[in-house]
Amino acid sequence: MRSPILAALELKRFGRGKLPSAALVAILLLPLLYGALYLCSFWDPYGQLDRIPVALVNSDKGATAEGKKITAGDEITEGLLDSKVFDWHEVSAAEARKGVEDGAYYLSLTMPKDFSERIASSSGDSPATGALQVRTNDANNYIVGQISRSVFSEVRTAASTDASRSFLDKIFISFSDIHDATEKAAKGADDLKDGVGKAKKGSKSLSDGLKDAKDGSGKLAGGLTELNKGAGELETGSRKVANGTQVLADKVNGIAANVRPYLKDDGKTIGRTARLVADSSAAARHTLASLVERAPGAATRAHKSADELNDLHKTRCEDAVLPDPAVCSALERAKVTSADVAKAADDVNALVQDNNGVLKKLDGHLEKLQKQADDLAKRSPRLSEDLESSVRDINRLNAGAKKVATGADQLHTGLTSAKTGSVDLDSGVGKLKKGAKSLDGGLFKLADGSTELAGGLNNGVEKIPDYDKKDRDRRTEVMADPVQLANQSLHKAPNYGTGFAPYFIPLSLWVGSMVAYMIIQPLNRRALAVGASAWRIASAGWLPVAAIGLLQVAALMSVLHWGLGLQMAYAAGTVAFLALVTCCFSAIIQWLNARFGAAGRILVLAVLMLQLTSAGGTYPVQTSPAFFNAIHPFLPMTYVVDALRTLITGGGLGPVWQACAVLAAFTAGALALTALTARHKQVWTLDRLHPELTL
């Protein structure tokens, strides 16, 4: 008897009563419990989040920053209520805490009272981050806690972005302010550079002028030294004259009364004394006149002599081929001495020129003294006749001599002070000259530094950005959220159920075949009894369950497509592939039941568990322990899940063809093993007659 006929007879016996028919219908609909019912229970959970009660606590008191009221908590609350992500309930903090604890709310979101204040602090001296407080209770539901973390991460990102926009806008405004301030500083640096340049020129002129002043002050000090010496000598001579006139006056006044009778006898003596005074005055005047007259010429001749000595020294010593050391040494000393003489002559000349008024005044006193003494000498023969007149003249002479001595003393004192002052002046001018040189060097460095400063500030102005409002808004938007996720999903599953369908559909078909072999014998007993071939026996036991599996596929996919709305990229290919899947699963389950008997049913369940944990139907298999990664490539459901993902959501058909090849191999291998088992089963043993375990 052929295998299809045996399979038909196996199925026909289910029509011999209501209970067998009901059992067959139950087997056909059993995959719906695992496939359709499971998928229906969480077909689109993310689309139903608005049914989840969540507590919302807004304790934010608001804040004020730069005169602007900030109410970040109210803004977030309003946005969440409008979004309807969850079933929000605005409650107090105590009610939220109690509700999360007893399960009235799955979780709570709290904006603390200082939330706005912390956000506004970003522009202050003590910035702080604002914290959204989320409270979950995994005892209520673990998955809701995971979903909330993803949702609230987006809420936190949105709140942070809004706060960053305000902060960054202030930064860009500050850039513009810095640009304007730097531009003003650059202009000031340019003005400073110009001013420093002018100051440098002035300091150079000052340094050159002080150099000349130093030379002049040195000469003045030398000249005043010589003049002071001459004034000292003049003071000594005039004091002697004054002392002599005083002696004369005292003598005349003392003995006038007594000498009147004797004037005739002493007239000549008086005449000679008066003549001596007149001649001394004339000699002093001549000396002063010669000094004034000959000082310029003496200075010129001194310089001429110094130049001649210099030329002679150069000719005889510096330019000579064989100079005479002795002569050159004498010439060197003569050259130095002549230079000193020339300098002294210049000093005397300068002194004469600078003190011309004092010398003229002194000359006037000497002239007056000379005239008085000359008159006395002329009148001495007539002293007896004019004694009283002579006494008066002598007294006047004495007074004039005292004035001359006093003037000479004042001149000497003045020149001494002038000498000291000229030395101090020369030292001060030297210090000024040194300071002016330092000033010129410092201004040179300052000029270089001001040039570098001006250049750096001008370059800095070009590098500091200056944004207008439109540019600020655009840049603030980018920097507040600089990285955006361009989420592009290839062959996107529209909902949760569609994503899990490749996992639950093979599960339901495996369970369908497993239950089918609970009421259908894996090996046809009639075929075994008549000694049919092993392949025919294996086929006769496999075809009925495979046929039931095809009906299960039809029923399951009809409910998923028209009942739940499962959309498939390759609908016909999906159904055809599932037909191959159910044939493969039924062949594997047939062999396990045929080979191991009652224990085979337990093995079928164990193989199912191994496939479910290693197929990667929920999380990627790489996240599982090493054992599941090791068995992953060797179980058929691995390839079924990968192929169904492609057939349902789309993509290249490579995984589908690979799965078809693997399933065909598993089917052929399982049928071959079942045939081998059937051959062994044709020999009856005591274990078969009295099995140790029956189910």
Secondary structure, DSSP 4 states (H G I P E B T S, - for coil): --HHHHHHHHHHGGGSSHHHHHHHHHHHHHHHHHTHHHHHHTSSGGGGGGGSEEEEEE----EEETTEEE-HHHHHHHHHHHHTSSEEEE--HHHHHHHHHHTSSSEEEEE-TTHHHHHHGGGSSS------EEEE-TTT-HHHHHHHHHHHHHHHHHHHHHHHHHHHHHHHHHHHHHHHHHHHHHHHHHHHHHHHHHHHHHHHHHHHHHHHHHHHHHHHHHHHHHHHHHHHHHHHHHHHHHHHHHHHHHHHHHHHHHHGGGHHHHHHHHHHHHHHHHHHHHHHHHHHHHHHHHHHHHHHHHHHHHHHHHHHHIIIIIS-SS--HHHHHHHHHHHHHHHHHHHHHHHHHHHHHHTHHHHHHHHHHHHHHHHHHHHHHHHGGGTTTTHHHHHHHHHHHHHHHHHHHHHHHHHHHHHHHHHHHHHHHHHHHHHHHHHHHHHHHHHHHHHHHHHHHHHHHHHHHHHS----HHHHHHHHHHHHS--------TT--SSHHHHHHHHHHHHHHHHHHHHHHHHS-SS-HHHHHTT--HHHHHHHHHHHHHHHHHHHHHHHHHIIIIII----TTHHHHHHHHHHHHHHHHHHHHHHHHHHTHHHHHHHHHHHHHHHHHS-SSS-GGGS-HHHHHHGGGSHHHHHHHHHHHHHH---SHHHHHHHHHHHHHHHHHHHHHHHHHHHHTS--HHHHS-S---
